[in-house]
């Protein structure tokens, strides 16, 4: 399944925001793959340089055999590499890449935890800023979520108890919070047995043995890759249950009006046409603008963006007046500039009998006063205006 196909599936089951975390985990794993391959390549280069140097020394020894004395060594192997015009020691680069490899591998688990949070828990999801692998592992062991998503619960449990994850976690924790674990390199003279090892270290109550870089890193990469693929298989199963996806919206409608002689009366308002009884509607709803598009060549993909409206009005069902509002939903959080997609949560507000009519509240909203929208993929627009040029402009699809 391609990433676009997965996006369409997540969209279908009202958890499209999980896709960004899946692609984020992919990037982390691809970064780890890059580190793994470059480490292997640099090690091979060091091996080649060492072998050539050994051959040169052997030739000198042969030339001086019988002449008495040891031939001096004046030129030691040069293990420097050039990256973007900068000459740097190969061992320094390898040591850096080893740390980066493990950090990217560890990051993948935290990012996948975000995908599990948004994909499986949906409307019950934990705050993004408070999510990491350990917290979500604990969450999915709670009876409620364990019963709702048993396979995902087992996925977290099996990883948390695996030797591979424990090593990755301990290595990253040590290098991030205590001190780096420098990779050890040995290049014996007149021997081709060059080695690169991660020294043994102790973390809390656990002892971690010395590891050969060229053996351990590929094994860890295979582990992380398998974990990722298992996760996708499980997530695709879990989302079909729609356990926590009620009261989510991918679109709203917008009413806007603008008159040439009455600019002060111009405004726009987001609305949902739903019912004649606001009391029967849920206490909260969530909105993320997302649209599945099909192109002329048959390809499909989802476009999405965060909902910018702080207030969404509820229009009475079948009402002819576009501003026949019976209630409203107000965003719990302030909209911010952020690359992350989020289902924005709105709380229901039932109007009091003595307060200003909702239609007048909408018209007087300073955030929406004089603010207009053009036709787009995310929401339908009804525009009322005596300005023909304005009508043509807003009806041009972006």
Secondary structure as the mmCIF struct_conf table of DSSP 4:
data_model
#
loop_
_struct_conf.conf_type_id
_struct_conf.id
_struct_conf.beg_label_comp_id
_struct_conf.beg_label_asym_id
_struct_conf.beg_label_seq_id
_struct_conf.end_label_comp_id
_struct_conf.end_label_asym_id
_struct_conf.end_label_seq_id
HELX_RH_AL_P HELX_RH_AL_P1 UNK A 3 UNK A 12
TURN_TY1_P TURN_TY1_P1 UNK A 13 UNK A 14
HELX_RH_3T_P HELX_RH_3T_P1 UNK A 16 UNK A 18
HELX_RH_AL_P HELX_RH_AL_P2 UNK A 19 UNK A 64
TURN_TY1_P TURN_TY1_P2 UNK A 65 UNK A 67
BEND BEND1 UNK A 69 UNK A 69
HELX_LH_PP_P HELX_LH_PP_P1 UNK A 70 UNK A 72
STRN STRN1 UNK A 80 UNK A 83
TURN_TY1_P TURN_TY1_P3 UNK A 84 UNK A 85
STRN STRN2 UNK A 86 UNK A 89
HELX_RH_AL_P HELX_RH_AL_P3 UNK A 90 UNK A 116
HELX_RH_PI_P HELX_RH_PI_P1 UNK A 117 UNK A 121
HELX_RH_3T_P HELX_RH_3T_P2 UNK A 122 UNK A 124
HELX_LH_PP_P HELX_LH_PP_P2 UNK A 125 UNK A 127
HELX_RH_3T_P HELX_RH_3T_P3 UNK A 128 UNK A 130
HELX_RH_AL_P HELX_RH_AL_P4 UNK A 133 UNK A 139
TURN_TY1_P TURN_TY1_P4 UNK A 140 UNK A 141
BEND BEND2 UNK A 142 UNK A 142
HELX_RH_AL_P HELX_RH_AL_P5 UNK A 143 UNK A 148
BEND BEND3 UNK A 149 UNK A 149
HELX_RH_AL_P HELX_RH_AL_P6 UNK A 150 UNK A 160
TURN_TY1_P TURN_TY1_P5 UNK A 161 UNK A 161
HELX_RH_AL_P HELX_RH_AL_P7 UNK A 163 UNK A 177
TURN_TY1_P TURN_TY1_P6 UNK A 178 UNK A 178
HELX_LH_PP_P HELX_LH_PP_P3 UNK A 182 UNK A 182
STRN STRN3 UNK A 183 UNK A 186
TURN_TY1_P TURN_TY1_P7 UNK A 189 UNK A 190
STRN STRN4 UNK A 195 UNK A 198
HELX_LH_PP_P HELX_LH_PP_P4 UNK A 199 UNK A 200
STRN STRN5 UNK A 201 UNK A 203
TURN_TY1_P TURN_TY1_P8 UNK A 204 UNK A 205
STRN STRN6 UNK A 206 UNK A 208
STRN STRN7 UNK A 211 UNK A 212
HELX_RH_AL_P HELX_RH_AL_P8 UNK A 213 UNK A 238
HELX_RH_3T_P HELX_RH_3T_P4 UNK A 239 UNK A 241
TURN_TY1_P TURN_TY1_P9 UNK A 243 UNK A 244
TURN_TY1_P TURN_TY1_P10 UNK A 246 UNK A 247
STRN STRN8 UNK A 248 UNK A 249
BEND BEND4 UNK A 250 UNK A 250
STRN STRN9 UNK A 253 UNK A 258
TURN_TY1_P TURN_TY1_P11 UNK A 260 UNK A 261
HELX_RH_3T_P HELX_RH_3T_P5 UNK A 263 UNK A 265
STRN STRN10 UNK A 267 UNK A 275
BEND BEND5 UNK A 276 UNK A 276
HELX_RH_3T_P HELX_RH_3T_P6 UNK A 278 UNK A 280
BEND BEND6 UNK A 281 UNK A 281
BEND BEND7 UNK A 283 UNK A 283
STRN STRN11 UNK A 284 UNK A 287
STRN STRN12 UNK A 289 UNK A 294
TURN_TY1_P TURN_TY1_P12 UNK A 296 UNK A 297
BEND BEND8 UNK A 298 UNK A 298
STRN STRN13 UNK A 300 UNK A 305
BEND BEND9 UNK A 310 UNK A 310
STRN STRN14 UNK A 311 UNK A 316
TURN_TY1_P TURN_TY1_P13 UNK A 317 UNK A 318
BEND BEND10 UNK A 320 UNK A 321
TURN_TY1_P TURN_TY1_P14 UNK A 322 UNK A 323
STRN STRN15 UNK A 325 UNK A 331
BEND BEND11 UNK A 332 UNK A 333
BEND BEND12 UNK A 339 UNK A 340
STRN STRN16 UNK A 344 UNK A 349
HELX_LH_PP_P HELX_LH_PP_P5 UNK A 350 UNK A 352
TURN_TY1_P TURN_TY1_P15 UNK A 353 UNK A 354
BEND BEND13 UNK A 355 UNK A 355
HELX_LH_PP_P HELX_LH_PP_P6 UNK A 356 UNK A 357
HELX_RH_AL_P HELX_RH_AL_P9 UNK A 358 UNK A 363
TURN_TY1_P TURN_TY1_P16 UNK A 364 UNK A 364
TURN_TY1_P TURN_TY1_P17 UNK A 366 UNK A 368
STRN STRN17 UNK A 369 UNK A 369
TURN_TY1_P TURN_TY1_P18 UNK A 370 UNK A 370
BEND BEND14 UNK A 377 UNK A 378
STRN STRN18 UNK A 380 UNK A 385
BEND BEND15 UNK A 386 UNK A 386
HELX_RH_AL_P HELX_RH_AL_P10 UNK A 388 UNK A 394
TURN_TY1_P TURN_TY1_P19 UNK A 395 UNK A 395
BEND BEND16 UNK A 396 UNK A 396
#
